[in-house]
Amino acid sequence: MKIKKILVSQPEPNNPKSPYYDLAKKYNLKVDFKPFIQIEGVSAKDFRQQKINILDHTAVIFTSKTGIDNFFRICGELRICVPDSMKYFCITENIAYYLQKYIVYRKRKIFYGKSKFQDLIDLIVKHREDNFLIPLPKAHNAEIPDILDKNKIKYTIGTFYRTISNQFDDAKDFDYDILVFYSPSGIKSLKENFPDFVQGDIKIAAFGPTTASAVKKEGLRLDIKAPNPKAPSMTMALDEYLKEFNKNCK
């Protein structure tokens, strides 16, 4: 049977030209959007209890746009003026450009990697004299401190936000052919909502190496992985997969 229904674990795009809509039209699909998780920023009071002085740090490492939003939110609530000399290290170019929402991009020292934290470490090592701050959720990837410790980098991990699983009210309507995940937290939410989940013929797509790893750790089958050499985006990876899958269904 051809794939007819996809669930994307993200908010519905505001842009009517989203490639997801193009994908739905091209393959006659029903594409639903529902975040498996929601982000909750920690309060300024809870942040103070971590006893982290932001201005003790000379560089910040961002692994997501959410990290950027909550870093500058906390700075605003605590009335901290981030100095122009602060350096910013971002895991991707896209995340780096997001900094323009808060700073004058061309006047700051900004560095970025390709997609993995391992790609960024070479740049971080060149600035090992700096003291790094990393805004992360309460539950985060252990790979980050492991790599920094291995390279003897001085750093502090701060909890700036939390990820909370969303609840699915209508479990009986959870009848999708493909589930698309963008974070390990989404996989965790799937298991919390459906503890007896059996994958069967359902295809699972994962964006990023940590999400792919989370799929496998839960004993699930990973069918679609992005980015990959042929498809730098999730919609391109889905397009490639659907093209082949539907061809074999004829």
C-alpha positions in Angstrom: 0.0 0.0 0.0 1.2 3.5 -0.8 2.0 5.9 2.0 -1.0 8.2 2.6 -0.6 9.9 6.0 2.4 11.5 7.7 2.8 13.0 11.2 5.5 15.6 11.6 6.5 16.3 15.2 6.7 20.1 14.8 4.3 23.0 14.8 2.5 23.6 11.6 4.5 26.0 9.3 3.3 29.5 9.0 4.8 29.7 5.5 2.3 28.6 2.9 5.3 27.7 0.7 6.7 25.2 3.1 8.2 22.2 1.3 5.9 19.9 3.4 2.9 21.3 1.5 4.7 20.7 -1.8 5.3 17.1 -0.7 1.7 16.6 0.3 0.5 17.8 -3.1 3.1 15.9 -5.1 2.3 12.5 -3.5 -1.4 13.2 -2.5 -0.6 12.9 1.2 -2.3 14.0 4.4 0.4 15.7 6.5 -0.4 16.5 10.1 1.7 18.6 12.4 1.8 18.0 16.1 4.7 18.7 18.4 5.5 15.7 20.6 7.2 18.1 23.1 6.8 21.6 24.3 9.5 23.9 25.6 9.3 25.6 29.0 11.9 28.2 29.9 13.2 28.0 33.4 12.4 31.0 35.6 15.0 33.6 36.5 14.6 32.4 40.1 15.4 28.8 39.2 18.3 29.9 37.0 19.8 31.9 40.0 19.8 28.7 42.0 22.2 27.2 39.6 24.7 29.8 40.8 25.9 30.6 37.2 27.3 34.0 36.5 26.8 34.5 32.8 29.4 37.3 32.7 32.1 35.0 34.0 32.0 33.4 30.6 33.7 34.8 27.4 31.9 32.5 24.9 28.6 30.7 24.5 27.9 27.5 22.6 24.5 27.1 21.0 23.1 23.8 19.8 19.7 25.1 18.9 17.6 28.2 18.3 15.7 27.4 21.5 19.0 27.7 23.4 19.5 31.2 21.8 16.0 32.3 22.7 16.3 31.2 26.3 19.8 32.6 26.8 18.8 36.1 25.8 15.5 35.8 27.7 17.3 35.0 30.9 19.8 37.8 30.3 16.9 40.2 29.8 15.1 39.0 32.9 18.3 39.3 35.0 19.1 42.7 33.4 22.4 41.4 32.1 24.0 43.3 29.3 25.9 40.8 27.2 29.3 42.4 26.1 30.1 42.9 22.5 33.3 40.9 23.1 31.2 37.7 23.8 32.0 34.9 21.3 29.3 32.7 19.9 29.8 29.1 18.7 26.9 27.5 16.9 26.4 23.9 15.8 25.1 25.0 12.3 25.2 28.0 10.1 21.4 28.2 10.2 21.5 28.5 14.0 24.3 31.1 13.8 22.2 33.3 11.5 19.4 33.1 14.0 21.5 35.2 16.4 20.6 38.2 14.2 17.3 38.3 16.2 19.3 39.5 19.2 22.7 40.9 18.1 24.3 42.9 15.3 25.6 39.8 13.5 28.5 41.4 11.5 29.9 43.1 14.5 30.3 39.9 16.7 32.7 37.0 16.8 30.6 34.1 15.5 31.7 30.6 14.6 29.7 27.6 13.3 30.0 24.0 12.4 28.3 21.8 9.8 25.8 19.8 11.8 27.4 17.7 14.5 29.0 18.9 17.8 32.1 17.0 16.8 32.4 19.3 13.8 32.4 22.3 16.1 35.1 21.1 18.5 38.0 22.0 16.2 36.9 25.7 16.3 36.4 25.5 20.1 39.8 24.1 20.6 41.4 27.1 18.8 39.8 29.3 21.5 40.6 27.1 24.5 41.6 30.1 26.5 37.9 31.1 26.7 35.4 30.1 29.4 32.4 28.6 27.6 28.7 28.6 28.7 26.3 26.1 27.1 22.5 26.7 27.4 20.8 23.3 27.3 17.6 21.7 28.5 17.6 19.7 31.8 18.0 16.5 29.9 20.7 16.8 27.3 23.1 14.8 25.2 26.0 13.4 27.3 28.2 13.5 24.2 28.7 17.3 24.6 30.4 17.3 28.0 32.4 14.1 27.1 33.9 15.8 24.0 34.7 19.0 25.9 36.3 17.1 28.8 38.4 15.1 26.4 39.7 18.3 24.8 40.2 20.0 28.2 37.9 22.9 27.6 36.7 25.0 30.5 32.9 25.2 30.4 29.7 25.4 32.3 26.4 23.7 31.3 23.4 25.8 32.3 19.8 24.6 32.4 17.9 27.4 30.5 14.8 25.4 29.5 13.0 22.1 29.9 11.3 19.8 27.4 7.9 18.4 28.3 6.0 15.7 26.5 2.7 16.6 24.9 -0.3 14.4 25.4 -2.2 12.8 22.5 -5.9 13.0 23.4 -7.1 10.7 20.6 -4.9 7.7 20.6 -7.3 5.9 18.3 -6.6 8.4 15.5 -2.9 7.7 15.7 -2.9 5.8 12.4 0.1 7.3 10.4 2.3 5.6 7.8 5.3 7.8 8.6 6.3 9.5 11.9 8.9 12.3 11.5 11.0 13.3 14.5 13.4 16.2 15.0 14.7 15.5 18.5 15.4 12.7 21.0 12.7 14.2 23.2 10.1 13.5 20.6 11.0 9.8 20.7 10.8 9.8 24.5 7.3 11.4 24.2 6.2 8.7 21.7 7.1 6.0 24.3 5.4 7.9 27.1 2.2 8.4 25.1 2.1 4.9 23.7 4.1 2.6 26.0 2.8 -0.4 24.1 3.8 1.1 20.7 4.6 -1.6 18.1 6.2 -0.1 14.9 5.2 -2.8 12.4 4.8 -1.2 9.0 5.0 2.4 10.4 8.1 4.2 9.0 10.2 6.4 11.3 12.1 9.4 10.0 14.7 11.1 12.1 16.6 14.4 11.6 20.1 14.6 13.0 22.4 12.0 14.5 21.2 12.3 18.1 17.6 11.7 17.0 18.6 8.8 14.9 20.5 7.3 17.8 17.5 7.8 20.1 15.3 5.8 17.7 17.7 2.9 17.7 18.1 3.0 21.5 14.4 2.5 21.9 14.6 -0.6 19.8 12.7 1.0 16.9 13.6 0.8 13.2 15.0 3.8 11.5 13.7 4.0 7.9 14.5 7.6 6.8 17.5 9.6 8.0 18.3 13.2 7.3 20.5 15.0 6.6 22.2 12.5 4.2 24.5 12.9 1.2 21.6 13.1 -1.2 19.2 15.1 1.0 20.3 17.9 3.3 16.8 18.5 4.6 14.1 16.2 6.0 11.6 17.0 3.2 14.2 16.1 0.6 14.9 12.8 2.4 11.1 12.1 2.5 10.8 12.9 -1.2 13.6 10.4 -2.1 12.0 7.7 0.1 8.5 8.2 -1.2 9.7 8.2 -4.8 11.2 4.7 -4.3 8.6 3.3 -2.0 5.6 4.2 -4.2 7.5 3.0 -7.3 7.7 -0.5 -5.6 4.0 -0.4 -4.7 2.8 -0.2 -8.3 
